[in-house]
Amino acid sequence: MFHVGGARSALFNWAFAHQNGGTFVLRIEDTDAARNQPEWVDGIINALAAVGISDADPSFEGPYFQSQYAAEHRAAAEKLYGQGLAYYCDCTREQLAERTGSQQLGYDGYCRTRALTPEPGRALRFRTPDEGTTVVDDVVRGRTEFPNKAIEDFVIARGDGTPVFLIANAVDDITQRITHVIRGEEHLSNTPKQQLLWEALGATAPVWAHLPVIVNEKRQKLSKRRDKVALEDYLGEGYLPDAMVNYLMLLGWAPGADTEILPYRELESLFRLEDVTKAPAFFDIKKLTAFNGEYIRALDGERFIDACAPWLSAPTVPWRAEAFDPEVFRKLAPLAQTRLTVLSEVVSYVDFVFLDEPVRDQASWDKAMKPGAADVIRSVRERLVDVPWQADALKAALEEAAAEHGLKLGKAQAPIRVAVTGRTVGLPLFESLEVLGRDRTLARLDAALAAL
């Protein structure tokens, strides 16, 4: 699944490429067969398209598949070996641990001077310079110096001859003329190694920009094992793509405008890579949900109805498929639009009108059906028998019943709402009753009285 952090990185790259007349390059790094499935590739492409990044834009290039360039990766590794910039090593992990007394320490350079020749089972290691420092100039994090002595002689090709990610990545970047690498902070530790490889391969390293880590409410890095992190999950719950894009663009960067809720094109024009912060970015689901509610309310009526359609026709809806009436929903849609924070909530707001009987929420029933509730329901029912069936008249009838029992309107509404819709929270009551109709409303009030 496509991590929201990956989506944030993609959007920052997309904005930067557009600002500079550049190209956004999608490369699928698929050399790890165990983590490579065609449907996962489709998921990445579809998720990017959902947030507006696709080959429909001339700034988009790809996808390239890293596995298709294995011969170039192997040739680069052999070139480094031929230049004396890499050497073969037959050390096992156990031998290294025995020599260093630790499983955690990096490689100790044991094979540097052994002049081993290429043979199956021997890994190829890059010969890190003995002296000096590797300086990484990062647009976000500034200048960082890595002493070369602290960088181990890292593997660039496995014992079976297959190049590893580090050199494959460097070769692909060079071949595809990558000028800027904008990615998550967790990749920073690889950067000095990649920069050494770029230089060893005779190329000038790209501009690096490492974006701040995204954390949850406990300030822990978002984890797929612990947190909801897949973009598809949020879209599947009814978060609008435009709202997701707006919110993700604010994870580590601020537009400096009077409001944070801005269309993408405006965010893109305001975006400055150098203004991205180093501080961890808090993924605040409450704030995202509030954003989404704003975007839902901003939809025009027809777009809102269309946006709700997948949830109203899903096999999980509680009503019979033939009970759904699009024209009835069209009447309820303006009421629902003012209340939804995610589109999936629409089912629970309108189910009462498409069900033969409302789904009774027991907690709502217990809260609303206090002593005296039956008397209120009877008073209301008497007035609803011949009142004009319009929201204003229905409200007036309920106000009369409330006054009769010395209650405020809100208190009198509660048992009526639960009797008719099954819940204490829902759409505006009187407009809902108008859509439901007199006969069904009276029948539900009678059922509630019988239950009481």
C-alpha positions in Angstrom: 0.0 0.0 0.0 1.1 3.6 -0.7 2.4 5.2 2.6 1.1 8.7 3.3 4.8 9.7 3.8 5.5 8.5 0.2 2.6 10.5 -1.0 3.9 13.6 0.8 7.3 13.1 -0.8 5.8 12.7 -4.2 3.7 15.8 -3.9 6.8 17.9 -2.8 8.7 16.5 -5.8 5.7 17.2 -8.1 5.4 20.8 -6.9 9.2 21.4 -7.2 9.4 19.9 -10.7 6.5 22.1 -11.9 8.0 25.2 -10.4 11.3 24.7 -12.2 10.1 23.4 -15.5 11.5 20.0 -14.6 10.4 16.4 -14.8 9.0 14.1 -12.1 10.4 10.7 -12.5 8.7 7.6 -11.2 11.0 4.6 -10.8 9.8 1.3 -9.4 12.7 -0.2 -7.4 11.7 -3.8 -7.9 15.0 -5.7 -7.5 13.8 -7.3 -4.3 11.7 -10.1 -5.7 10.1 -10.9 -2.3 8.7 -7.3 -2.1 7.6 -7.0 -5.7 4.1 -7.8 -7.0 2.5 -6.4 -10.1 -0.7 -5.4 -8.2 1.5 -3.4 -5.8 2.9 -1.5 -8.7 -0.6 -0.8 -10.0 -1.4 0.4 -6.5 1.4 2.9 -6.5 0.4 4.2 -9.9 -3.3 4.4 -9.0 -2.5 6.1 -5.7 -0.3 8.7 -7.4 -3.1 9.4 -9.9 -5.6 9.8 -7.1 -3.5 12.8 -5.8 -3.1 14.3 -9.3 0.3 12.8 -10.3 0.0 10.9 -13.6 1.3 10.6 -17.1 -1.5 12.8 -18.2 0.8 15.7 -17.3 3.8 16.3 -19.6 6.0 16.7 -16.4 5.6 13.0 -15.6 8.1 10.4 -16.8 8.0 6.7 -16.2 7.5 4.3 -14.7 10.9 2.9 -15.1 11.6 -0.5 -13.5 15.0 -0.9 -11.8 15.1 -4.6 -12.6 15.3 -3.8 -16.4 18.7 -2.1 -15.9 20.5 -4.9 -14.0 23.2 -5.2 -16.7 24.1 -1.5 -16.3 24.2 -1.9 -12.5 26.5 -5.0 -12.8 28.8 -3.1 -15.3 29.1 -0.2 -12.9 30.1 -2.5 -10.1 32.7 -4.2 -12.3 34.0 -0.9 -13.4 34.6 0.2 -9.8 36.4 -3.1 -9.2 38.6 -2.6 -12.2 39.6 0.8 -11.0 40.6 -0.5 -7.6 37.7 1.3 -6.0 36.0 -1.9 -4.8 37.3 -5.3 -3.7 36.0 -8.8 -3.1 35.2 -10.1 0.4 34.4 -13.6 1.6 33.7 -12.8 5.2 30.6 -14.2 6.8 28.6 -12.3 9.3 29.6 -14.8 12.0 33.3 -14.3 11.2 32.9 -10.5 11.4 31.1 -10.7 14.8 33.9 -13.0 16.1 36.6 -10.5 15.1 34.8 -7.4 16.4 33.0 -9.0 19.3 29.7 -7.4 18.2 26.9 -8.1 15.7 26.3 -4.3 15.5 29.6 -2.9 14.4 30.2 -2.3 10.7 32.7 -4.1 8.5 36.3 -4.0 9.7 38.1 -3.9 6.3 39.6 -7.4 6.8 39.6 -8.2 3.0 40.9 -4.9 1.8 44.4 -6.1 1.2 43.7 -9.8 0.5 43.3 -9.2 -3.3 40.6 -11.8 -3.6 39.4 -12.5 -7.2 35.7 -12.8 -8.2 34.2 -16.1 -7.2 30.7 -17.3 -6.3 30.0 -16.4 -2.7 32.2 -13.4 -2.6 30.6 -10.0 -2.1 32.0 -6.9 -3.7 32.6 -4.0 -1.3 33.2 -0.3 -2.1 36.5 0.9 -0.8 35.6 4.0 1.3 38.4 6.6 1.3 40.6 6.3 4.4 40.9 10.0 5.1 38.8 13.1 4.8 35.0 13.6 5.1 32.1 13.3 2.8 30.0 16.5 2.9 26.3 16.3 2.2 24.7 19.7 1.5 21.1 19.2 2.1 18.5 21.9 1.2 16.4 21.0 4.3 19.0 19.9 6.9 21.9 22.0 5.9 25.5 20.9 5.7 26.4 17.6 7.3 29.9 16.1 7.4 30.5 12.4 7.6 34.0 11.3 8.5 35.0 8.7 6.0 36.5 6.6 8.7 33.0 6.2 10.1 31.6 4.9 6.8 32.2 1.1 6.5 33.3 -0.5 3.2 29.8 -1.3 2.2 28.6 -4.0 -0.2 27.7 -3.0 -3.7 27.2 -6.5 -5.2 26.1 -9.7 -3.4 27.9 -13.0 -3.4 25.8 -14.1 -6.3 26.9 -11.1 -8.3 23.6 -9.1 -8.1 24.1 -5.4 -7.4 22.5 -4.0 -4.2 20.2 -1.1 -4.0 22.8 1.5 -3.3 24.7 1.1 -6.6 21.6 0.4 -8.6 20.0 3.6 -7.3 23.1 5.7 -8.1 23.4 4.2 -11.6 19.8 4.8 -12.3 19.9 8.3 -11.0 22.9 9.1 -13.2 21.4 7.5 -16.3 18.1 9.2 -15.8 19.7 12.6 -15.2 18.3 13.1 -11.8 19.2 16.6 -10.5 17.3 16.6 -7.2 16.5 13.8 -4.8 13.7 14.9 -2.4 12.9 12.0 0.0 12.2 11.1 3.6 14.7 11.7 6.4 15.1 8.0 7.0 17.2 7.8 3.8 19.7 10.3 5.1 22.0 7.7 6.5 22.5 6.2 3.0 23.3 9.5 1.5 27.1 9.7 2.1 27.4 6.2 0.6 25.4 7.2 -2.4 27.3 10.4 -2.8 30.6 8.5 -2.8 29.3 6.2 -5.5 28.2 9.1 -7.7 31.7 10.6 -7.4 33.4 7.3 -8.0 31.3 6.8 -11.1 32.5 10.2 -12.4 29.2 12.1 -11.8 28.3 15.2 -9.8 26.0 14.3 -6.9 22.4 15.6 -7.1 20.9 18.2 -4.8 19.7 16.4 -1.7 16.6 17.3 0.4 15.6 15.1 3.2 12.0 15.7 4.4 11.1 15.5 8.1 9.9 12.3 9.6 6.1 12.0 10.0 5.0 11.1 13.5 1.8 10.1 15.3 0.1 11.7 18.3 2.7 10.0 20.6 5.5 11.6 18.5 6.5 8.1 17.2 7.4 7.6 13.6 4.3 6.5 11.7 4.5 2.7 11.4 2.4 0.5 9.2 2.4 -2.1 12.0 0.9 0.4 14.5 -0.7 3.3 12.6 -3.1 3.8 9.6 -0.6 4.9 7.0 -1.9 3.7 3.6 -3.2 6.5 1.3 -5.7 4.0 -0.1 -7.2 3.4 3.3 -7.9 7.1 3.8 -9.4 7.4 0.3 -11.4 4.2 0.9 -13.0 5.8 4.0 -14.1 8.8 2.1 -11.4 11.3 2.5 -11.4 13.4 -0.7 -8.2 13.4 -2.8 -8.1 17.2 -2.8 -8.3 17.3 1.0 -5.6 14.6 1.3 -3.3 16.6 -1.1 -3.9 19.8 0.8 -3.2 18.2 4.2 -0.1 16.2 3.0 1.4 19.4 1.6 1.4 20.9 5.1 3.4 18.1 6.7 6.7 19.8 7.2 5.9 23.0 5.2 3.5 25.9 5.6 2.2 28.2 2.9 2.4 31.4 5.0 -1.1 32.3 3.9 -4.1 33.4 6.0 -5.6 30.0 5.7 -4.2 26.5 5.3 -7.1 25.3 3.2 -5.9 26.1 -0.3 -6.3 24.4 -3.7 -3.3 22.5 -4.9 -2.3 24.9 -7.7 -2.0 27.7 -5.1 0.0 25.5 -2.8 2.2 24.6 -5.6 2.9 28.2 -6.5 3.7 29.0 -2.8 5.8 25.9 -2.1 9.5 26.5 -1.4 11.8 23.5 -0.8 14.1 25.7 1.3 11.2 26.5 3.7 10.6 22.8 4.6 11.3 22.4 8.3 13.6 19.9 10.0 11.2 19.3 12.9 9.1 16.1 12.8 5.7 16.6 11.2 2.7 15.5 13.2 0.1 13.5 11.3 -3.0 14.9 13.0 -6.0 12.8 11.9 -8.4 15.2 13.6 -7.1 18.1 11.6 -7.2 16.0 8.4 -10.8 15.1 9.1 -11.7 18.7 9.7 -10.0 19.6 6.4 -12.0 16.9 4.7 -15.3 18.2 6.1 -14.5 21.6 4.7 -13.8 20.1 1.3 -17.0 18.1 1.4 -19.1 21.2 2.2 -17.4 23.0 -0.7 -18.6 20.5 -3.3 -21.5 21.5 -5.5 -24.6 19.5 -5.1 -24.2 17.1 -8.0 -20.5 16.4 -7.2 -21.5 15.6 -3.7 -24.1 13.2 -4.8 -21.7 11.5 -7.2 -19.0 11.3 -4.5 -21.4 9.5 -2.2 -22.5 7.0 -4.8 -19.8 4.3 -4.1 -20.8 4.1 -0.4 -24.5 4.1 -1.1 -24.2 1.2 -3.6 -21.7 -0.9 -1.6 -22.6 -4.5 -0.8 -22.3 -3.6 2.9 -25.2 -1.1 3.1 -27.8 -2.2 5.6 -30.8 -1.8 3.3 -32.1 -4.0 0.5 -30.6 -2.8 -2.8 -34.1 -2.3 -4.3 -35.1 -0.1 -1.3 -32.6 2.6 -2.3 -34.3 5.6 -4.1 -31.9 8.0 -5.8 -34.5 10.8 -5.8 -35.1 10.4 -2.0 -31.3 10.6 -1.4 -31.2 13.7 -3.6 -33.6 15.4 -1.1 -31.5 14.3 1.9 -28.1 15.1 0.2 -28.0 18.8 1.2 -28.8 17.9 4.8 -26.1 15.3 4.9 -23.5 17.4 3.2 -23.4 19.9 6.1 -22.6 17.1 8.6 -20.3 14.6 7.0 -16.6 14.7 7.8 -15.8 11.6 5.7 -18.0 10.3 2.8 -18.4 6.8 4.3 -20.5 8.4 7.1 -23.3 9.0 4.6 -24.7 5.5 5.1 -25.4 6.0 8.8 -27.0 9.4 8.2 -29.5 8.3 5.6 -30.1 4.6 6.3 -33.3 5.3 8.3 -35.2 6.3 5.2 -34.3 3.2 3.2 -34.8 0.6 5.9 -38.1 -0.9 6.8 -37.2 -0.3 10.5 -34.4 1.9 11.8 -31.3 0.3 13.2 -31.7 0.9 16.9 -28.5 2.1 18.6 -29.1 0.8 22.2 -27.0 3.5 23.8 -29.0 6.2 22.0 -32.3 4.4 23.0 -31.2 4.3 26.7 -30.2 7.9 26.6 -33.3 9.3 25.0 -36.0 7.0 26.4 -36.1 8.3 29.9 -39.2 8.2 32.2 -41.8 10.4 30.5 -40.5 9.8 27.0 -43.6 7.8 26.1 -45.9 10.7 27.1 -43.9 13.0 24.9 -44.1 10.6 22.0 -47.9 10.3 22.4 -48.3 14.1 22.5 -46.2 14.5 19.4 -48.0 11.6 17.6 -51.4 13.2 18.2 -50.3 16.4 16.6 -48.7 14.7 13.6 -51.8 13.0 12.5 -53.2 16.0 10.6 -50.5 18.6 10.6 -49.3 19.9 7.2 -46.3 17.6 6.3 -43.7 20.3 6.0 -40.6 20.9 8.2 -41.8 24.2 9.6 -45.2 22.8 10.6 -43.6 19.7 12.0 -41.3 21.8 14.2 -44.2 23.9 15.4 -46.1 20.7 16.4 -43.1 19.4 18.3 -42.7 22.8 20.1 -46.3 22.6 21.2 -45.8 19.1 22.6 -42.6 20.2 24.4 -44.4 23.2 26.0 -47.2 20.9 27.2 -44.6 18.8 29.1 -42.5 21.7 30.3 -39.6 20.8 28.1 -37.2 22.6 25.8 -37.4 21.6 22.2 -34.1 19.8 22.3 -35.2 17.5 25.1 -38.5 16.8 23.4 -36.7 16.0 20.1 -34.5 13.3 21.5 -37.1 10.5 21.9 -38.7 11.4 18.5 -35.4 11.3 16.7 -34.4 7.9 18.2 -37.8 6.4 17.6 -37.7 7.5 13.9 -34.0 7.2 13.0 -32.6 4.9 15.7 -29.9 7.4 16.8 -29.5 10.6 18.9 -27.3 12.2 16.2 -28.4 12.6 12.6 -29.7 14.9 10.0 -32.0 17.9 10.9 -35.0 16.2 12.4 -37.9 18.0 10.8 -36.5 17.9 7.3 -35.9 14.2 7.8 -39.5 13.6 8.9 -40.7 15.5 5.8 -38.7 13.1 3.6 -39.7 10.0 5.5 -43.4 10.8 5.2 -46.4 10.8 7.6 -47.3 7.1 7.5 -43.8 5.8 8.1 -43.2 8.4 10.8 -46.4 7.5 12.7 -45.6 3.8 12.4 -42.2 4.2 13.9 -43.6 6.3 16.8 -46.2 3.5 17.4 -43.4 0.9 17.4 -41.4 2.9 19.9 -44.4 3.3 22.2 -45.0 -0.5 22.0 -41.4 -1.1 22.9 -41.6 1.3 25.9 
